[in-house]
Amino acid sequence: MKFTTLSLLIIIASAISAQQSSPNAEDIFQRYFQQAKIFSSAYPQEKVHLHFDNTSYYAGDTIWFKAYVTQGTENRPTTLSQPLYVELLDQLGHIIDKQIIKTQKGEGQGQFILEKSGLSGYYEIRAFTKWMLAFGDEYYFSRTFPVYRPRIGINDEERFIATYDMSPSMKQRPKSNVKKLSVRFFPEGGQLIEGVTSIVAFKAESKKEGAVNVSGILRTKKGEKLTEFRTVHDGMGCLSYTPQTGIEVEAEVEYNGEKYKYSLPKALPQGYVLNVTNREKTFDIRILCNGITDSDTLALFISHQNIPLVWHALTFEKKQAELIRIPTDKLPAGIIQFSLMNRKANVLAERYCYIMPNSFLQLTAQTNNSYYYPFTPIHCKIEAKDSNGQPIETNLSVSVRSTLQSDYLEYDNTIFTDLLLTSELKGYIHQPGYYFAENSRQRKQELDILMLVHGWKKYNLEDMISNPPIQPRYLPEDKLTIHGQLKSYILKKNKENLEVSILSKKEGIFMAGKSISDSLGRFQIPVEDFEGIIPTNIQTRKLNSDRKQLCSVLLFRNFSPKLRKYSFYEIHPDWKDINELRKTTKHKDSVYMDSIRKTNPYFLAEVTIKARYPQKRTLLFEQSIDAYYDVQAMIDQMRDEGKEIFTLYDFLNKVNPEIRLQEGKQIIYRGKSLPLAVDGKIMRNHQRFLIEEDIDAIKTLVISSGSGAKDEIGKLDFEEALTPIKEDFEELEEEMEITKASEKKATDKQYGKSLTEEPTAIAYIVSADGWNANRDFRSARGIRTTRIQGYTRPLEFYSPAYTDGALPKNNDHRRTLYWNPNVQTDKNGCVVIECYNADKTTPITISIETIYDGKPGSILKHSIEQSTH
């Protein structure tokens, strides 16, 4: 059977009709096509990419980033959203910082300042506009970074991440369910049909190694060999298989000398297989079915980034195959989606393919040296040209970092791979730059297998053409707006026609606004642009009345995506080995330092710090942490959901099942009394109610137990007290002795044993800003007190200048030597950046990204190499 060749010159037309399709079918598919176009036009897609100054960090570092927000298939700067939400999550999934970045013309910048006392681990940064989450939680930017413990002494590991055993009460990130060896199978088009030959992709992963190379044999359950298969790249491969009625098969896979057996997806008795072969200049498409599949008229929809381009009708009556050839030169670059649909608007099969871009921005970076000695100047000339080699004036984000003090991943994510590949695929994509490193036939085959394994759509075509079509959960935000709902305090019924007013004031910032709740109790109040977090009172009252109305004020601001699993490579990054480079640099540095000391006898050698014990003790305490809570943020979220929390015990009882109240007043944790340390002071018994009865007085809370906690309890009698602590601790001990008597009489039913005599856990509390024991932090009737977050003020990266041979007054251990999110090239497409090295001899790595005329461009240049990557 010959291929039917479709001319994509008619791609802007409304439809392509097959001669044998009925007018009724044509009308139906034409209507579906128009509905899908209207939907995609009404709900254009946004994408986000963040460019970071480095690839790994230490506690106490600052993470600098530039945000690029695009709209539509041409990657133009978004005109839909202004606020961009950027979140920093620790390895467990706890949001430890959240920023709102004000974007202008699709660009913005910000930074996260990591606490020196923060826990090490693999942190995640997520970025999204509210509009990106309008149809689900899966579509957002995500990147992980290792955050190492600070290196204090010479004996400490240079890059060390501690392990922690947190309480199950803490929010837990979903864990990977990959077993010793996992092999998953992905039939082309989404399903297997009995009697029809299909391509089946597979992915092999090991719990300890990530993607692994395997080989295998497809056999029937009776042992008959059908075909052999093996991985092609990154644990992925494919095989050809024809399911037969009543014959069960299994894949026998060999890995590390052991054999494993896996079942393939069950074949359906009838249906369609959508097969696409990506040739040099065409897509060859085969739609196949078996002899018992019911006759039907179908349509093949072709889309790009959820925008339908064209459709083609297909009639299956006395034939079991339709062959179509589509030239690719008229199709847009990127991921192309093929969807096979019937007249009932059911998608029967789907396939994703990739068309390589044929035009790229040309970025170059030239440094003045290969190696840079301590505190010496760095000069870098950058040139930017379009795909025709013409200079362009564009805005670049530029990072210069120490090669030896930073980590390097080969084929890592860039703005190019994010916007043109990974943002349209499901799951973590390992080394996305690999697929663009060369334009070979082998690389194209590997990319096609990636499409089979990770293909995914933001919108379901069925939802786009449903009647009525799927509705977005949120609308685009062009300004900061407070959205909320009023409910009755007891019965939680919607409260309509109430006046809602807000009043915010802090350090010269004053905001006020009001609204009227609708029939569902909902309200919205636009707020002026402001920066930082500002305390806010939300007041409710009846219309034309001064009397405040007691209500639950719910706020709709907790729309973060759900926590996702980390992939193997995100927590086991495959950093490039630079040991040989270290040896070469160390030799150069030694020669250089000898020459410096000859000319400058007052130049001091680096001081070696031996701090093994303090570092070990600090680590012991960190690993004794059971749980940590951002109380203010969690209380705000609970109240946003309509929950009423007033006391410390109310809060702990909600978040930690191991907490209970003994005899109505004593907080018990794991069967033992839980002493409270507030702002470094042990709270006396007659003082505890001041903090226990007013949850709004608490900012953060950490529960620590075990030997590390006992050591810290023992130190509280002499460390960091505004008033003498020793007496407080002695009084605590007396209180514990009094408590012991009653505790011994009671049997702890939860633990099945008598309460033990001394506490081995302690709760560290940091009070709310401005807390005063004589002040009641609880809100008055009809007023909800909360905090409203505004935009984050971008800070300026500090890069010292060591002119005229001046040496730094303080230690300069910078790993990022230069960061500028807004570097403008001139009319010749050129710009020169200048900065200074830190205190160690090193080559440098330059990372540059930009978007120009909808085309993303990036370059990663090492000063010791003339080639670019």
Summary of the structure (lengths in Angstrom):
residues: 869
radius of gyration: 31.4
end to end distance: 45.0
largest distance: 95.0
contacts: 2685
relative contact order: 0.14
helix: 18%
strand: 38%
